[in-house]
Amino acid sequence: MAALTRATKANYIIHDRIQAETTDREDHTFCGIMFPVKCKDTLPLDHLVINSVAVRGALGPLTVWVTKSEHLQGEIIMSKKHWKKIYEKEHQPSFVGYAELDLSANPILLKPGQVKGIYIHSTRRGDEAIVYDNKAKQKTVDDAFITILPGRAHVSEKVFGSIPIWGWGSAWRDNREFVGQLKYGAVYKLWNPSENLSFGSSFRSAARILFMCQRRSESPFSKLPDDCLFFILNMMKWDWLNDTSAEMRREQKQIRRLRRQQMIMEADAVMAEENNDDAIEEAVESVRGEDHGQEEDDAQADQVNSDAENEDDLDVMDEDSSDDSEDADTSDDNDDDDDSEEEDEESSEEEEEYAWGDHVGSRSAFHFNADDTSESDEESDNDTERDERARRISIMRARRNILSFLRSH
C-alpha cells in the first residue's frame, strides 16, 4: 500500500527560478507583440510556471493575454474569444530598463511539449509603446526549458484591433521577435517506475544497479523491500547523478536518429516489395498485351483487305477537309495554350507580389513551427523528408493491402 502513496511530482510550487532574456536591437516600437512559447520535453518536467514578463518602451496601459487552447497544433487564431486576459495595469515609461509585469496572480502554466501564445498590448496613443525586433533566426530564445519563437507585431491601439493607427492596411506584422524577459520556474517529476524513461541515462543506470544489488543476498540492500528502493529513487532529484540537459538532449537526438534510420529501412523494404509486385504485374500485362496485340493484328489485316477492295470509293475531298480541320484545331489549341501560359505567368507574378512583405490579414491565423528536432535548416529538411517518407510508407502499405485483397478475390 505504501507504493500507492508515492508522489508523482514535486510538492513545491517553484523549484528552480530561471530568467530567459532575448536580444535587444530596438528595431521597432509599436502597440503590441504576440509570440509563441513552448515548454520542452527533454527534462523530467511536470510543468513550468511563467511568473512574469518584462518589456520596455513608452508602455502605458498594458494588458497581457494568453491562448485558451491547450493544443494549438501549429496555429494561433488572432481572435479575442480565443484568448484570456491575465494582466492589466498602467506603467510609466521605461525606455532603458525592462519593466516587469507580475503574473503571480494568474501565472502561465506550460506542460512538456505544450505551446501557448502570449500577447502583450498597450492602448497608449502613438507608436512608441512596446519595443520589438525583426526576426533574426528561427528561435528567439532556446534554453534547456523553453523555446520562444518569432511572432507577430500589432500596430493597432485597440486590443486585437483590425485597423492600424494610420487607418488603412493591415494591423499585424509577421516576422517579428519579442524583446524582453520571461521569468519562470520548473516543477519536476518524481521518479516512479512508469516515469523511468523520462530520466537521464545515469539515473536509469543507478536505478538498475540498485535493484541488481537488492537481488544479491550478500548485499545489504537485499534486506530492503522494493517499496523502500522506490521511495529512495522517488526522493532523488533528476540531476543528482550528474545528468545534464545537454546530454539528455543528445540522447534523445540519437534515439530520433535511430528511429529515422529504421523508418528509412522500412520504407526501402516496402518500396522493394512494391517494385517486385509491379514487375510481376507488368509481366502479366505484357503477356496479356501480346495476346491482345495478335488479335488486333489479325483484325487490322482484315480491315486492310476490305479497305483495299473499296479503295476506289474513297472521297479525296473529305481527306483534305479533315486535314484542314486538324490544322485549324491545332492552331486554336496552340493559341489557347499561349493564352493560358500568359495567364499563369501573370497570376504567378501577382501571387509573388502579394506574398512579398510581412503584412498579413487581420483575421488570418498565425502559423508556427515548434519542432525541437530542427536545430538547423539541414535538420529541418531531414524532418520534412522523414514526414514525406512516412506518408509514402502509409500509401504504399494501403496499396499493397488493396492489391492483396483483389488478388485473393
VOMAR-651392 format. One line per field, with one value per residue (C-alpha): x, y, z. Coordinates in nm, 4 decimals, always signed. Each point is the difference from the previous one (the first is absolute). Layout:
xx	[X, ...]
yy	[Y, ...]
zz	[Z, ...]
***
This chain:
xx	[+0.0000, +0.2912, +0.0790, -0.3374, +0.0830, +0.3156, -0.0152, +0.0184, +0.1190, +0.1735, -0.2252, +0.1691, -0.1372, +0.3300, +0.3176, +0.2391, -0.0406, +0.1323, +0.0135, -0.0136, +0.1190, -0.0218, +0.2262, -0.0832, +0.0722, -0.3014, -0.0949, -0.3573, -0.2417, -0.3756, -0.3133, +0.0463, +0.1838, -0.1273, +0.2338, -0.0241, +0.1793, +0.0640, +0.0922, +0.2591, -0.0382, +0.3721, +0.0132, -0.2351, -0.2247, -0.3528, -0.0635, +0.1483, -0.1438, +0.0569, -0.0176, +0.0741, +0.0850, +0.2048, -0.0088, +0.1209, -0.1194, -0.2479, -0.2310, -0.3234, -0.3147, +0.1258, -0.1856, +0.1357, -0.1985, +0.0575, -0.1631, -0.2810, +0.0590, +0.2140, +0.0879, +0.0807, +0.1168, +0.2335, -0.2642, -0.0954, -0.3313, +0.0104, -0.3483, -0.0776, -0.2323, +0.2909, +0.2078, -0.0146, +0.1091, +0.2292, +0.1469, -0.1079, +0.1837, +0.1326, +0.3777, +0.2257, +0.2390, +0.3130, +0.2173, +0.3261, -0.0763, -0.2691, -0.3249, -0.1175, -0.3621, -0.0752, -0.2186, +0.0033, -0.3752, -0.0604, +0.3186, +0.0389, +0.0343, +0.1699, +0.0117, +0.2899, -0.0463, -0.2768, -0.0037, -0.1875, -0.0220, +0.0722, -0.1299, +0.1148, -0.1850, -0.0124, -0.2882, +0.2308, -0.0401, +0.2944, +0.2588, +0.2476, -0.1776, +0.1909, +0.3429, +0.0448, +0.2417, -0.0017, +0.0259, +0.3703, -0.0137, -0.2405, -0.0065, +0.0132, +0.1053, +0.0955, +0.1128, -0.0320, -0.3623, -0.1823, +0.0065, -0.1222, -0.0931, -0.0321, -0.3494, -0.2125, -0.0021, -0.3169, -0.0307, -0.3503, -0.0774, -0.3011, +0.0485, -0.0288, -0.0966, -0.0070, +0.0607, +0.3563, +0.0733, +0.0158, -0.3427, +0.0811, +0.1825, +0.0574, +0.0317, +0.2372, +0.3620, +0.1604, +0.3667, +0.0426, +0.1729, -0.0848, +0.2486, +0.0097, +0.0179, -0.1979, +0.0388, -0.1230, +0.0388, +0.0196, -0.1917, +0.1603, -0.1409, +0.0976, +0.1342, -0.2466, +0.0278, -0.2355, +0.2205, +0.3357, +0.0581, -0.0508, +0.3237, +0.3573, +0.2189, +0.2077, -0.3122, -0.1429, +0.3296, +0.0096, -0.3573, +0.0835, +0.3162, -0.1901, -0.2545, +0.2722, +0.1703, -0.3270, -0.0292, +0.3371, -0.0142, +0.3466, -0.1042, -0.1411, -0.2701, -0.1435, -0.1617, -0.2073, -0.3327, -0.0715, -0.2115, +0.2990, +0.2091, -0.2887, -0.0202, +0.3771, -0.0066, -0.3190, +0.1720, +0.3063, +0.0179, +0.0503, +0.3520, +0.1470, +0.1871, +0.1580, -0.2544, -0.0111, -0.2565, +0.2566, +0.0771, -0.3688, -0.0659, +0.2782, -0.1412, -0.3450, +0.1517, +0.1733, -0.3278, -0.1749, +0.2854, -0.0308, -0.3755, +0.0503, +0.2443, -0.2447, -0.2779, +0.2264, +0.0834, -0.3679, -0.0818, +0.2710, -0.1267, -0.3571, +0.1116, +0.2038, -0.3028, -0.2201, +0.2507, -0.0071, -0.3788, +0.0046, +0.2489, -0.2281, -0.3012, +0.1900, +0.1013, -0.3611, -0.1200, +0.2664, -0.1160, -0.3605, +0.1114, +0.1701, -0.3166, -0.2114, +0.2507, -0.0206, -0.3766, +0.0309, +0.2494, -0.2423, -0.2865, +0.2171, +0.1003, -0.3656, -0.0735, +0.2846, -0.1338, -0.3498, +0.1410, +0.1963, -0.3180, -0.1813, +0.2945, -0.1704, -0.2920, +0.2093, -0.0784, +0.3134, -0.1770, -0.0897, +0.3643, +0.0976, -0.2692, +0.0955, +0.3601, -0.1073, -0.2160, +0.2836, +0.2304, -0.2603, -0.0536, +0.3733, +0.0438, -0.2881, +0.1458, +0.3372, -0.1610, -0.1901, +0.3182, +0.1833, -0.2822, -0.0120, +0.3776, -0.0189, -0.2830, +0.1998, +0.3029, -0.2131, -0.1673, +0.3354, +0.1382, -0.3054, +0.0402, +0.3682, -0.0795, -0.2750, +0.2252, +0.2806, +0.0331, -0.1194, -0.3463, -0.2717, -0.3764, -0.1632, -0.1917, +0.2675, +0.1356, +0.3649, +0.1863, +0.3109, +0.2448, +0.1047, +0.1868, +0.2974, +0.1725, +0.0714, +0.3207, +0.0923, -0.1452, +0.1641, -0.1663, -0.3298, +0.0313, +0.0740, -0.3160, -0.2031, +0.1483, -0.0770, -0.3649, -0.0274, +0.1550, -0.2389, -0.2920, +0.1261, +0.0339, -0.3628, -0.1173, +0.2030, -0.1197, -0.3604, +0.0633, +0.1600, -0.2980, -0.2420, +0.1988, +0.0156, -0.3746, -0.0709, +0.2303, -0.1653, -0.3403]
yy	[+0.0000, +0.2333, -0.0090, +0.1545, +0.3120, +0.0943, +0.3516, +0.0458, +0.3619, +0.2430, +0.1514, +0.3408, +0.2651, +0.1107, -0.2046, +0.1965, +0.3626, +0.0735, +0.3214, -0.0076, +0.3228, +0.0797, +0.2070, +0.3697, +0.1890, +0.2351, -0.0420, +0.1234, +0.1422, -0.0352, -0.1033, -0.3710, -0.3261, -0.3587, -0.3003, -0.3781, -0.1631, -0.3750, -0.2108, -0.2591, -0.3656, -0.0784, +0.0072, -0.1863, +0.3026, -0.0041, +0.3591, +0.3484, +0.3090, +0.3355, +0.2562, +0.3220, +0.1603, +0.3153, +0.2531, +0.3536, +0.3076, +0.2771, -0.2733, +0.1553, -0.2103, -0.3549, -0.3286, -0.3534, -0.2763, -0.3744, -0.2515, -0.2103, -0.3093, -0.2754, -0.1425, +0.2656, -0.2429, +0.2540, +0.2738, +0.3001, +0.1662, +0.3773, +0.0435, +0.1332, -0.2860, -0.2454, +0.1917, +0.0603, +0.3228, -0.0685, +0.3443, +0.3651, +0.2999, +0.3403, +0.0477, +0.3006, +0.0286, -0.2121, +0.0574, -0.1396, -0.2715, -0.2683, +0.0494, -0.3220, -0.1088, -0.2244, -0.2959, -0.1705, +0.0422, -0.1767, -0.1885, -0.1726, -0.3788, -0.2023, -0.3779, -0.1765, +0.0298, +0.2571, +0.3331, +0.3124, +0.3401, +0.3123, +0.3383, +0.3269, +0.3154, +0.3679, +0.2369, +0.3027, +0.2319, +0.0123, -0.2477, -0.0114, -0.2297, -0.3309, -0.0765, -0.3055, -0.1250, -0.1401, -0.3757, -0.0945, -0.3794, -0.2908, +0.0104, +0.3195, -0.1814, -0.3658, -0.1245, -0.3289, +0.0659, +0.2221, +0.1172, +0.3485, +0.0242, +0.3042, +0.1421, +0.2822, +0.3709, +0.2039, +0.3588, +0.0739, +0.1891, -0.2256, -0.3476, -0.2495, +0.2974, -0.0423, +0.3668, +0.1359, +0.3401, +0.1696, -0.1337, -0.2257, -0.3243, -0.2973, +0.0285, -0.2990, -0.0454, -0.3424, -0.0901, +0.1951, -0.1004, +0.0638, +0.2254, -0.0415, -0.2620, -0.2999, -0.1188, -0.3499, -0.2920, -0.3744, -0.2679, -0.3398, -0.3475, -0.2459, -0.3408, -0.2833, -0.3209, +0.1434, +0.3129, -0.1788, +0.0818, +0.3727, +0.0097, +0.0085, -0.2987, +0.0390, +0.0041, -0.3049, -0.1860, +0.0777, -0.1266, -0.3190, -0.0602, +0.0647, -0.2692, -0.2388, +0.0430, -0.0623, -0.3355, -0.1159, -0.1631, +0.1250, +0.3640, +0.2069, +0.1228, -0.3508, +0.0652, +0.2860, -0.0602, +0.1449, +0.2807, +0.1358, +0.0171, +0.1645, +0.2695, +0.0544, +0.0606, +0.2028, +0.2501, +0.0413, +0.2987, -0.0709, +0.1556, -0.1509, -0.2562, +0.2599, -0.0179, +0.3264, +0.1444, +0.0034, -0.3703, -0.0897, +0.2050, -0.1800, -0.3316, +0.0882, +0.1141, -0.3341, -0.1806, +0.2091, -0.0673, -0.3752, +0.0170, +0.1977, -0.2599, -0.2755, +0.1803, +0.0417, -0.3713, -0.0888, +0.2368, -0.1508, -0.3505, +0.0964, +0.1716, -0.3068, -0.2211, +0.2366, +0.0016, -0.3808, +0.0040, +0.2568, -0.2119, -0.3038, +0.2052, +0.1404, -0.3504, -0.1184, +0.3056, -0.0487, -0.3595, +0.1161, +0.2819, -0.2428, -0.2082, +0.3094, +0.1401, -0.3151, +0.0348, +0.3644, -0.0882, -0.2561, +0.2470, +0.2702, -0.2329, -0.0729, +0.3714, +0.0709, -0.2583, +0.1474, +0.3501, -0.1111, -0.1325, +0.3314, +0.2236, +0.1498, +0.1203, +0.2264, +0.3695, +0.2125, +0.3227, -0.1446, -0.0747, +0.3539, +0.1526, -0.2193, +0.1108, +0.3634, -0.0488, -0.1666, +0.2866, +0.2460, -0.1866, -0.0166, +0.3721, +0.0780, -0.2265, +0.1669, +0.3415, -0.1165, -0.1439, +0.3288, +0.1937, -0.2405, +0.0228, +0.3801, -0.0132, -0.2408, +0.2294, +0.3025, -0.1875, -0.1259, +0.3545, +0.1249, -0.2733, +0.0803, +0.3683, -0.0778, -0.2320, +0.2544, +0.1954, -0.0782, +0.1588, -0.2544, +0.0046, +0.0977, -0.3259, -0.2394, -0.2503, -0.0018, -0.3193, -0.1120, -0.2904, -0.1107, -0.3158, -0.0472, -0.2383, +0.2740, +0.1440, +0.1333, +0.0287, -0.3311, -0.1838, +0.1664, -0.1359, -0.3446, +0.0160, +0.1030, -0.2886, -0.2349, +0.1108, -0.0405, -0.3456, -0.1007, +0.1178, -0.2019, -0.3066, +0.0325, +0.0398, -0.2972, -0.2223, +0.0890, -0.0706, -0.3363, -0.0993, +0.0934, -0.1985, -0.3065, +0.0233, +0.0253, -0.2918, -0.2218, +0.0695]
zz	[+0.0000, +0.0602, -0.3703, -0.0733, +0.2046, -0.1888, -0.1400, -0.3752, -0.0009, +0.2322, +0.2658, -0.0166, -0.2307, -0.1530, +0.0120, -0.2240, -0.1000, -0.3469, -0.2000, -0.3792, -0.1617, -0.3708, -0.2214, -0.0139, -0.3229, +0.0311, -0.3646, +0.0546, +0.2568, -0.0283, +0.1856, +0.0654, -0.0592, -0.0131, +0.0171, +0.0655, +0.2938, +0.0167, +0.3016, -0.0978, +0.0884, +0.0336, +0.3806, +0.2370, +0.0487, +0.1308, -0.1060, -0.0233, +0.1701, -0.1711, +0.2799, -0.1869, -0.3328, -0.0430, -0.2843, -0.0622, -0.1880, +0.0636, +0.1445, +0.1377, +0.0650, -0.0520, -0.0225, -0.0327, -0.1685, -0.0379, -0.2348, +0.1439, -0.2125, +0.1498, -0.3441, -0.2588, -0.2713, -0.1592, -0.0355, +0.2147, -0.0825, +0.0353, +0.1412, +0.3474, +0.0893, -0.0225, +0.2561, +0.3740, +0.1702, +0.2971, +0.0716, -0.0192, +0.1446, -0.1046, -0.0015, -0.0206, -0.2970, +0.0222, -0.3067, +0.1398, +0.2546, -0.0127, +0.1865, +0.1616, -0.0344, +0.2973, -0.0979, +0.3406, +0.0400, -0.3347, -0.0929, -0.3330, +0.0355, -0.2735, -0.0191, -0.1773, -0.3755, +0.0382, -0.1850, +0.1059, -0.1599, +0.2080, -0.1140, +0.1618, -0.1033, +0.0895, -0.0713, +0.0193, -0.2975, -0.2369, -0.1169, +0.2911, +0.2464, -0.0274, -0.1455, -0.2250, -0.2675, -0.3504, -0.0276, -0.0018, +0.0474, +0.0270, +0.3810, +0.2046, +0.3210, +0.0274, +0.3424, +0.1878, +0.0995, -0.2487, -0.3601, -0.0876, -0.3673, -0.2286, -0.0035, -0.1303, +0.0853, +0.0430, -0.1243, +0.1262, +0.3217, +0.0572, +0.1466, -0.2889, -0.2163, -0.3778, -0.0892, +0.0394, +0.1517, -0.3428, -0.1003, -0.2962, -0.0766, +0.2281, +0.3769, +0.0325, -0.1067, -0.0331, +0.0562, +0.3238, +0.3253, +0.3627, +0.1828, +0.3777, +0.2710, +0.1202, +0.3585, +0.0664, +0.2335, -0.0573, +0.1893, -0.0549, -0.0152, +0.2718, -0.0951, -0.0307, -0.2040, -0.2622, -0.0350, -0.0158, -0.3688, +0.0693, +0.1985, -0.1244, -0.0786, +0.3183, +0.2188, -0.1775, +0.0365, +0.3733, +0.0425, -0.1877, +0.2064, +0.3238, -0.0816, -0.1157, +0.3378, +0.1776, -0.1784, +0.1337, +0.3417, +0.0994, -0.0521, +0.2905, -0.2386, -0.0147, +0.3394, -0.1439, -0.1732, -0.3413, +0.1431, +0.1935, -0.3153, -0.1806, +0.2660, -0.0042, -0.3742, +0.0330, +0.2283, -0.2212, -0.2329, -0.3693, -0.0115, +0.3183, -0.2117, -0.2290, -0.2798, -0.1960, -0.2361, -0.2828, +0.0419, +0.0187, -0.3106, -0.1881, +0.1161, -0.1298, -0.3290, -0.0324, +0.0667, -0.2648, -0.2428, +0.0539, -0.0464, -0.3198, -0.1324, +0.0903, -0.1859, -0.3037, +0.0049, +0.0273, -0.2848, -0.2181, +0.0778, -0.0842, -0.3211, -0.1006, +0.0613, -0.1970, -0.2861, -0.0061, -0.0050, -0.2813, -0.1980, +0.0316, -0.1073, -0.2962, -0.1079, +0.0196, -0.1894, -0.2655, -0.0578, -0.0230, -0.2274, -0.2408, -0.0292, -0.0458, -0.2492, -0.2094, -0.0129, -0.0976, -0.2761, -0.1459, +0.0147, -0.1577, -0.2848, -0.0731, +0.0047, -0.2454, -0.2390, +0.0128, -0.0440, -0.3052, -0.1598, +0.0567, -0.0869, -0.3053, +0.2089, +0.2228, -0.0131, -0.0341, +0.0982, +0.3373, +0.0687, -0.0935, +0.2153, +0.2937, -0.0332, -0.0027, +0.3051, +0.1864, -0.0853, +0.1183, +0.3240, +0.0592, -0.0526, +0.2305, +0.2675, -0.0314, +0.0327, +0.3080, +0.1484, -0.0567, +0.1626, +0.2954, +0.0431, +0.0003, +0.2551, +0.2184, -0.0158, +0.0911, +0.2875, +0.1293, -0.0126, +0.1890, +0.2631, +0.0454, +0.0321, +0.2524, +0.2018, +0.0171, +0.3240, +0.3508, +0.0169, +0.0725, +0.0089, +0.3251, +0.0272, -0.1261, +0.2508, +0.1001, -0.0895, +0.1846, +0.0030, +0.3481, -0.0990, +0.2349, -0.2387, -0.2554, +0.1326, -0.3448, -0.3464, -0.0923, +0.2873, -0.0869, -0.3529, +0.1440, +0.2104, -0.3046, -0.1968, +0.2887, +0.0091, -0.3763, +0.0172, +0.2779, -0.2121, -0.2953, +0.2205, +0.1094, -0.3602, -0.1231, +0.2844, -0.0778, -0.3678, +0.0808, +0.2157, -0.2785, -0.2566, +0.2236, +0.0579, -0.3720, -0.0817, +0.2581, -0.1584]
***
